[in-house]
Amino acid sequence: MKLFIKNIALVSVLSLMTTMAVAQDDKALDLDSLLKQLEQGQFAQNKQNASREKEFAEKRSEQDSMLRDAKQTRNAALNLSEKLETQFEENEFKLADLNEAMNKRLGSLKELFGVLQQVSGDTKSKFQNSIISAQIPGRAEFLDDLAQSMGSTSKLASIEEIERVWFEMQREMTESGKVTKFTTDVIEAGGNKVSKEVLRVGPFALTANGKYLDYNGTTGSVAELIRQPAGRYGDSAAALQASNGDLVEFGLDPTGGSILKLLVQAPSLKERVEQGGTVGYIILAVGAVGLLIALWRFIVLGIEGAKVNRQLKSTTFKSSNALGRVMKARDDYPQADTEALELHLTEAILGEVPKLGRFLQIIKVMSVVAPLMGLLGTVSGMINTFQAITLFGTGDPKLMAGGISTALVTTVLGLVVAIPMTLLYAMLNTRSKNIVYILQEQAAGVIAERAEAQNSSKA
Amino acid sequence: MIEFLETIRDFTETGGQVLLVIGALIFVMWLMILERAMYVFVTHKQYKAAIIAKWQARDERASWNAEQVRQAMISRVSLKLGAGIPIIQSLVALCPLLGLMGTVTGMIEVFDVMAISGSGNARSMASGVSKATIPTMAGMVGALSGVFASSWLSRTTKSERAKLEDALMMERHR
């Protein structure tokens, strides 16, 4: 194998050497011919150069005349520029004179136009936020154009335009004193655009069908508020819309809608519960379980109490209720003397008591545990708050406030569960205790009454 | 009258919905207390006289049977006398708890306002603070008013039971 590779290498080297020798031979030939060519070429070039020199000499006079022409054009242009410059300066002076004259003639009027521009700018921004614009659209555009044109060009406002600014301001004033109805497109809470009769109360409130509306100045649209204030305010709005000039009480937002807009940001009950997080849901689950147990015990104890009451009145012992089972002790041990009978009764009562108090302790434990779990949620919420503080600092109270309200919601939920649990425990405990008292203090008495009745009937 | 109702309505609105719950609780509590007081002063007197008359009408008051019957009579009277008192006591205990709940819900509102508008505006937080403090006060008032009544009731049941036990005398030696 090695030998084979060696052979191949040898052959290839040999072939390379032969080709190099051939190439050197060609070059030698070419160099000779090149020298010959160079000699011939120099001769031809000399001839060409001579003819070119002759041509240049002939054209020289022509070049001179062209140079003269160019200089003449330059001088003429210089003259013109000088003349124009002086004219420009003269015009400048004239312009200054004229400006001065104009300022003199405008006098106090100039101040007036400045004021007009400022007033139309201010009024435009006022109109944009005013709910009266929902009734009369397009007022702000006119004032905007006027203010801009007066600011950018030297054009003066016409008397019509000045009078219109006055008119619009007067109209705003007049309209803000009125309670009127008009029809416009209203975006409902669902997103549909519906044409409705809208009631406007001065510059303060927009309502339709007992619902408060919000006017958006930038888009010029009227939308129903997603969250409405308390029902009676809605009723007052509906009453005002339905009335014919009578005096009606009306819930008014004197800030012109900003309080109503804040209302939208207040979370609903469901969102509140969601703020409580996992701990909140666990507390609610505990509460639900507690309620179910309490309901079950209510039913059981209610039935048992009714049966015991019936037993107190009837003459036969039924084993379906606690009192009946206890009083069976008399029939089971008819020969027992009073002391033995008391022992048997106590035994029977001790067998009944745990059944009556069953699961009540769990409800009591729940009423104690629920606020503790609320506390747990509070602490974990505060941990989150402090984590936010370590990350973002105390600069933004909004970041911290969100966590704190989350923490407090769990406290509320804990209390919300604990309060009914405490009450339910008290009620259930009273019921079961009452039945136990009847068993402990009245069973023997009932037996005694029964025995006396039998004795007297025998006698 | 309408003005009075409106004043109440404004008060509950500044105090929040918890105040309504506290109001209902206090109302129920005092209804039960008054019912108990009526029972103690009217119905219980009649019932006690009837029981004593029944005991005096017995031909013998010394046997085991008589002892047990006496026990049952006393137990019935004191059961009727004490009915509902534990519930009144737990209602009294619930009043400050509900007040605490109002405090916490009010504080939530304060922090909500802070979350929306920042801490700069103290006036916007005022409604939350009033919702926090008014229910606390109302809960305290309810609890204080109930504490005296409920302790008087429980004292009365005990003393009435003792009086009845004295009235129904056993005859030891004949």
Chai-1 contact restraints between the chains, C-beta under 6 A:
chainA,res_idxA,chainB,res_idxB,connection_type,confidence,min_distance_angstrom,max_distance_angstrom,comment,restraint_id
A,Q265,B,I116,contact,1.0,0.0,6.0,A-B,restraint_1
A,T338,B,W64,contact,1.0,0.0,6.0,A-B,restraint_2
A,P397,B,M114,contact,1.0,0.0,6.0,A-B,restraint_3
A,P397,B,G118,contact,1.0,0.0,6.0,A-B,restraint_4
A,P397,B,S119,contact,1.0,0.0,6.0,A-B,restraint_5
A,K398,B,A115,contact,1.0,0.0,6.0,A-B,restraint_6
A,A401,B,F111,contact,1.0,0.0,6.0,A-B,restraint_7
A,A401,B,M114,contact,1.0,0.0,6.0,A-B,restraint_8
A,A401,B,A115,contact,1.0,0.0,6.0,A-B,restraint_9
A,G402,B,A115,contact,1.0,0.0,6.0,A-B,restraint_10
A,I404,B,F111,contact,1.0,0.0,6.0,A-B,restraint_11
A,S405,B,I108,contact,1.0,0.0,6.0,A-B,restraint_12
A,S405,B,F111,contact,1.0,0.0,6.0,A-B,restraint_13
A,S405,B,D112,contact,1.0,0.0,6.0,A-B,restraint_14
A,L408,B,V104,contact,1.0,0.0,6.0,A-B,restraint_15
A,L408,B,M107,contact,1.0,0.0,6.0,A-B,restraint_16
A,L408,B,I108,contact,1.0,0.0,6.0,A-B,restraint_17
A,T411,B,V104,contact,1.0,0.0,6.0,A-B,restraint_18
A,V412,B,V104,contact,1.0,0.0,6.0,A-B,restraint_19
A,V412,B,T105,contact,1.0,0.0,6.0,A-B,restraint_20
A,L415,B,M101,contact,1.0,0.0,6.0,A-B,restraint_21
A,I419,B,L94,contact,1.0,0.0,6.0,A-B,restraint_22
A,I419,B,L97,contact,1.0,0.0,6.0,A-B,restraint_23
A,T422,B,S90,contact,1.0,0.0,6.0,A-B,restraint_24
A,L423,B,S90,contact,1.0,0.0,6.0,A-B,restraint_25
A,A426,B,P86,contact,1.0,0.0,6.0,A-B,restraint_26
A,A426,B,I87,contact,1.0,0.0,6.0,A-B,restraint_27
A,A426,B,S90,contact,1.0,0.0,6.0,A-B,restraint_28
A,M427,B,I87,contact,1.0,0.0,6.0,A-B,restraint_29
A,T430,B,P86,contact,1.0,0.0,6.0,A-B,restraint_30
A,Y437,B,L79,contact,1.0,0.0,6.0,A-B,restraint_31
A,E441,B,Q71,contact,1.0,0.0,6.0,A-B,restraint_32
A,E441,B,S75,contact,1.0,0.0,6.0,A-B,restraint_33
A,Q442,B,A72,contact,1.0,0.0,6.0,A-B,restraint_34
A,Q442,B,S75,contact,1.0,0.0,6.0,A-B,restraint_35
A,A444,B,Q68,contact,1.0,0.0,6.0,A-B,restraint_36
A,G445,B,Q68,contact,1.0,0.0,6.0,A-B,restraint_37
A,G445,B,V69,contact,1.0,0.0,6.0,A-B,restraint_38
A,G445,B,Q71,contact,1.0,0.0,6.0,A-B,restraint_39
A,G445,B,A72,contact,1.0,0.0,6.0,A-B,restraint_40
A,A448,B,N65,contact,1.0,0.0,6.0,A-B,restraint_41
A,A448,B,Q68,contact,1.0,0.0,6.0,A-B,restraint_42
A,A448,B,V69,contact,1.0,0.0,6.0,A-B,restraint_43
A,E449,B,V69,contact,1.0,0.0,6.0,A-B,restraint_44
A,A451,B,N65,contact,1.0,0.0,6.0,A-B,restraint_45
A,E452,B,N65,contact,1.0,0.0,6.0,A-B,restraint_46
